[in-house]
């Protein structure tokens, strides 16, 4: 089936798309904000209430499990609602859930509410990516996705900063967080002509075919989920085991995430010039070498911080360039189902990553973590190389 027409401009997007894309980016910041403030806020409240680490982990992981469970439903729902309404409805549902959380406290209630949060966030998340892929050109998709990733990561970073202002006690952090999230969707209400999904109703029957037809794209999603979740969860633990204090250990993650925020746009621009598979391969090689260097530079901050910054940016490039390749690999009518599958695979990696990374640390404390992270990145590099040998490049991408 033929894809919907796309603009041939070499620019990232035309003037007519600037305001709609700004609205989508604002909503993306809101989704990132939820990812940034809700898990640590719940963890602090539950810990004060005497919950175990296992119970806190169960509450946190319920959101990713929800996205995986609801994945097959998202394309049909988004197609029925339309892209703008899907983002607004999904975000509104999250706002309502966050408002209720201070009233319905407890592990069981919050597992259920966090699961519902994941179901609703998945709608906004996938609809936003479909929107961006639909209006991007092959020459600009890397740049657009780079901006998207930077805005999302900025929202994640803003979440803990918001908690510094609101505190973590009482209703205030929940209600202020919910209001901030609601404000991020307001620009979408002024978008007059959002793009259509025009979904192929038979695409859902071909999810396994999609997996087979774009193995490197789906492998990028899996490895991105594995390493991102393991890094954010376990880098502070690694720092403590290597003799850093708590503040310095948390700084490891802060610098790592700063690379996510600041390097996605240059990585995306390079991908538009050099080809997405080339840049994805380069990111995988850097992310393969970076963890292995970490133990030897822990006592040399002037090397440690730049290493974490570059490694963090290239690691998140797995997701951004994977989602950009998704737009090249599937027609517009298949894009909703392919995007849902991509996010499901990414979330599956996110559920498994901290567990496998933690097991690796237990087997070889603490350097098992860096071996796991490097090994995961090497799998992506091998997959890209194998695909290149099977299908010699015939275009710039």
C-alpha positions in Angstrom: 0.0 0.0 0.0 1.2 3.5 -0.8 2.2 5.8 2.1 0.4 9.1 2.6 2.1 12.0 0.8 4.9 13.6 2.6 6.5 16.9 2.0 9.7 16.8 0.0 11.3 19.8 1.7 14.8 19.3 3.1 14.0 21.4 6.1 13.1 19.6 9.3 9.5 20.9 8.8 7.8 23.7 7.0 6.3 26.9 8.5 2.8 25.3 8.3 4.0 22.5 10.5 5.9 24.6 13.0 3.1 25.4 15.4 1.5 21.9 15.3 4.9 20.3 16.0 5.5 22.7 18.8 2.2 21.6 20.3 3.2 18.0 20.0 6.6 18.7 21.6 4.8 20.5 24.5 2.7 17.4 25.1 5.9 15.2 24.8 7.4 17.3 27.6 4.4 16.5 29.7 4.7 12.8 29.2 8.4 13.1 30.1 7.4 15.0 33.2 5.2 12.2 34.4 8.0 9.7 33.9 10.3 12.0 35.9 8.2 12.8 38.9 5.7 10.0 39.5 8.1 7.1 40.2 10.4 8.8 42.7 7.4 10.5 44.4 5.6 7.2 44.8 8.9 5.6 46.0 9.4 8.2 48.8 5.8 8.0 49.9 5.7 4.2 50.0 9.1 4.0 51.8 7.8 6.4 54.5 4.8 4.1 54.8 7.0 1.0 55.4 6.7 -0.6 52.0 9.5 -3.0 50.9 11.8 -2.5 48.0 10.0 -5.3 46.1 6.7 -3.6 46.6 8.1 -0.2 45.4 9.6 -2.0 42.4 6.2 -3.6 41.6 4.4 -0.3 41.7 7.0 1.3 39.4 7.1 -1.5 36.8 3.3 -1.7 36.5 3.3 1.2 34.0 5.7 -0.5 31.6 3.7 -3.8 31.9 0.5 -1.9 31.1 2.0 -0.5 27.9 3.0 -4.0 26.8 -0.5 -5.4 27.6 -2.3 -2.6 25.9 0.0 -2.5 22.9 -2.3 -4.4 20.5 -5.2 -2.1 21.4 -3.5 1.3 20.9 -3.4 1.4 17.0 -7.2 0.8 16.7 -7.9 3.3 19.5 -5.7 6.0 18.1 -7.1 5.5 14.6 -10.6 5.9 16.0 -9.9 8.9 18.1 -7.5 10.7 15.8 -4.0 11.8 16.7 -4.8 15.0 18.5 -7.7 13.5 20.5 -5.7 10.5 21.4 -2.9 12.6 22.9 -5.4 14.8 24.8 -7.6 12.0 26.1 -4.6 10.0 27.2 -3.1 12.9 29.0 -6.4 13.9 30.6 -6.7 10.3 32.0 -3.3 10.6 33.5 -4.1 13.9 35.1 -7.2 12.4 36.7 -5.3 9.4 38.0 -2.5 11.5 39.5 -5.2 13.7 41.3 -6.7 10.5 42.8 -3.4 9.0 44.0 -3.2 11.0 47.3 -6.7 9.7 48.2 -6.2 6.1 47.3 -2.9 5.2 48.9 -1.3 1.8 49.5 0.7 -0.7 47.5 -2.3 -2.5 46.0 -4.1 0.7 45.0 -1.0 2.2 43.5 -0.1 -0.8 41.5 -3.6 -0.6 39.9 -3.3 3.2 39.5 0.2 3.0 38.1 -1.1 0.3 35.6 -3.8 2.6 34.5 -1.3 5.4 34.2 0.7 3.2 31.8 -2.3 2.4 29.7 -3.2 6.1 29.3 0.4 7.3 28.8 0.9 4.7 26.0 -1.9 6.4 24.0 -0.3 9.8 24.2 3.2 8.4 23.7 2.5 6.4 20.6 0.2 9.0 19.0 2.9 11.6 19.4 5.5 9.5 17.6 3.0 8.6 14.8 2.3 12.3 14.3 6.0 13.2 14.1 6.8 10.3 11.7 3.9 11.1 9.5 4.8 14.8 9.0 8.6 14.3 8.7 10.4 13.6 5.5 13.1 11.0 5.0 15.6 13.9 4.9 14.5 15.5 8.2 13.2 12.6 10.3 16.4 12.2 12.3 16.4 15.9 13.3 12.7 15.9 14.2 13.1 12.8 16.3 16.2 14.3 17.9 14.2 17.4 19.0 11.5 15.0 20.2 13.9 13.0 22.3 15.5 16.1 23.8 12.2 17.6 24.8 11.1 14.3 26.3 14.4 13.9 28.3 14.1 17.5 29.5 10.6 16.6 30.9 12.1 13.6 32.7 14.8 15.8 34.2 12.2 18.5 35.2 10.2 15.9 37.2 12.7 15.6 40.1 13.3 19.3 40.0 9.6 19.9 40.4 9.7 17.7 43.5 12.5 19.9 44.9 10.0 22.7 44.9 6.8 20.9 46.0 8.3 18.4 48.4 7.1 14.8 48.5 4.6 15.0 51.3 0.8 15.4 51.2 -1.3 16.2 48.2 0.7 19.1 46.8 3.3 17.3 44.6 0.5 15.1 43.0 -1.8 18.0 42.3 0.8 20.4 41.1 2.3 17.7 38.9 -1.1 17.0 37.4 -1.8 20.6 36.7 1.6 21.1 35.0 0.8 18.0 32.9 -2.6 19.4 31.9 -1.0 22.7 30.8 1.3 20.9 28.4 -1.6 19.7 26.3 -3.3 23.1 25.9 -1.4 24.1 22.7 -2.9 21.0 21.0 -6.4 22.4 21.3 -5.4 25.2 18.8 -4.1 22.8 16.1 -6.7 22.9 13.3 -5.7 20.2 11.0 -3.8 17.3 12.6 -2.6 14.6 10.3 -4.7 11.4 9.7 -3.5 7.9 10.6 -5.4 6.2 7.7 -4.5 2.9 9.4 -4.7 -0.4 7.5 -7.2 -2.5 9.5 -5.3 -5.7 8.5 -1.9 -4.4 9.8 -2.6 -5.8 13.3 -2.6 -9.3 11.8 1.0 -8.8 10.6 2.8 -7.9 13.8 5.0 -10.9 13.5 5.7 -10.0 9.9 6.6 -6.5 11.0 9.0 -7.9 13.6 10.7 -10.0 10.9 10.8 -7.3 8.2 12.6 -4.8 10.4 14.6 -6.8 12.9 17.3 -4.1 13.5 14.6 -1.5 14.2 13.0 -3.8 16.8 16.4 -4.8 18.2 17.2 -1.1 18.7 14.0 -0.8 20.7 14.8 -3.8 22.8 18.4 -2.8 23.6 17.3 0.8 24.2 14.9 -0.4 26.9 17.4 -2.8 28.4 20.3 -0.4 28.8 18.3 2.7 29.6 16.4 1.1 32.5 19.5 -0.7 33.8 21.6 2.5 33.7 19.1 4.7 35.4 18.3 2.1 38.1 21.8 0.7 38.8 24.4 3.4 38.0 23.9 4.9 41.5 24.4 1.4 43.0 27.5 0.9 40.9 28.8 4.2 42.2 28.2 3.3 45.8 30.0 -0.1 45.3 32.9 1.8 43.8 33.3 4.0 46.9 31.4 7.1 45.9 29.0 8.8 48.4 25.3 9.0 47.7 25.4 12.4 46.2 28.2 11.6 43.8 26.5 8.3 42.9 23.3 10.2 41.9 25.4 12.6 39.9 26.4 9.7 37.7 22.8 9.5 36.5 22.4 13.2 36.3 25.3 13.6 33.9 24.2 10.5 32.0 20.7 12.0 31.5 22.2 15.4 30.5 23.8 13.6 27.5 20.3 12.3 26.6 18.9 15.9 26.6 21.7 17.7 24.8 23.0 15.2 22.2 19.9 14.0 20.5 19.6 16.9 18.1 23.2 16.7 16.8 22.9 12.9 16.6 19.6 13.3 14.6 21.2 15.9 12.3 24.1 13.6 11.6 21.7 10.8 10.9 20.0 12.9 8.2 23.3 13.6 6.6 25.2 10.3 7.0 22.3 7.8 7.1 20.4 6.5 10.2 21.9 3.0 10.1 25.5 4.4 10.0 24.8 6.7 13.0 23.0 3.9 14.9 26.0 1.7 14.4 28.3 4.4 15.6 26.1 4.9 18.7 26.2 1.2 19.4 30.0 1.1 19.2 30.3 4.1 21.6 27.8 2.5 24.0 29.8 -0.8 23.8 33.1 0.9 24.7 31.8 3.4 27.2 30.7 1.0 30.0 34.0 -0.9 29.7 36.0 2.3 30.4 33.9 3.3 33.4 35.7 1.3 36.1 39.1 2.7 35.2 38.0 6.3 35.2 36.0 6.4 38.4 38.8 8.3 40.2 39.4 10.7 37.3 36.4 13.2 37.1 37.8 15.1 34.2 37.4 11.8 32.1 34.4 10.3 34.0 31.9 13.1 33.4 32.6 13.6 29.6 32.4 9.8 29.2 29.1 9.6 31.0 27.7 12.5 29.0 28.7 11.1 25.6 27.7 7.6 26.5 24.3 8.7 27.8 23.6 10.6 24.6 24.6 7.8 22.2 22.8 5.2 24.2 19.5 7.1 23.9 20.2 7.4 20.2 19.2 3.8 20.0 15.6 4.8 20.6 15.5 8.0 18.6 17.1 6.6 15.4 15.2 3.4 15.8 11.9 5.3 15.8 13.2 7.3 12.8 14.0 4.1 10.9 10.5 2.9 11.7 9.1 5.8 9.6 11.3 4.6 6.7 10.5 0.9 7.0 6.7 1.0 7.1 4.0 2.7 5.1 1.9 5.4 6.7 -1.0 2.9 6.9 1.1 0.4 8.8 2.8 3.0 11.0 0.4 2.9 14.0 0.7 -0.8 14.5 4.5 -0.8 13.8 4.9 2.1 16.4 2.9 0.2 19.0 5.0 -2.9 18.4 8.2 -0.8 18.8 7.1 0.7 22.1 6.0 -2.7 23.4 9.4 -4.2 22.6 11.1 -1.1 24.2 9.0 -1.5 27.4 9.7 -5.2 27.5 13.4 -4.4 27.5 12.7 -1.8 30.3 11.1 -4.5 32.5 13.9 -7.0 32.0 16.9 -4.6 32.1 17.2 -3.8 35.8 16.7 -7.5 36.7 19.3 -8.8 34.4 21.7 -6.0 35.2 21.2 -6.5 38.9 21.9 -10.2 38.5 25.1 -9.4 36.6 26.2 -7.2 39.4 25.5 -10.0 41.9 27.6 -12.4 39.9 30.5 -10.0 39.5 30.2 -7.1 41.9 30.1 -4.4 40.7 31.7 -4.8 37.2 29.1 -7.3 36.0 26.8 -4.3 35.3 29.3 -2.7 32.8 29.8 -6.1 31.1 26.0 -6.5 30.7 25.6 -2.9 29.3 28.5 -3.4 26.9 27.3 -6.8 25.8 23.8 -5.5 25.1 25.1 -2.6 22.9 27.4 -5.1 21.1 24.3 -7.2 20.1 22.9 -4.1 18.3 26.2 -3.5 16.5 26.3 -7.1 15.4 22.7 -6.9 14.2 23.4 -3.8 12.1 26.5 -5.4 10.6 24.6 -8.6 9.8 21.8 -6.6 8.1 24.4 -4.6 6.1 26.0 -7.8 4.8 22.6 -9.3 3.8 21.3 -6.1 2.3 24.1 -3.9 0.9 23.1 -0.2 1.1 21.5 1.3 -2.0 20.5 4.6 -0.5 21.7 7.2 1.9 19.7 5.7 4.7 
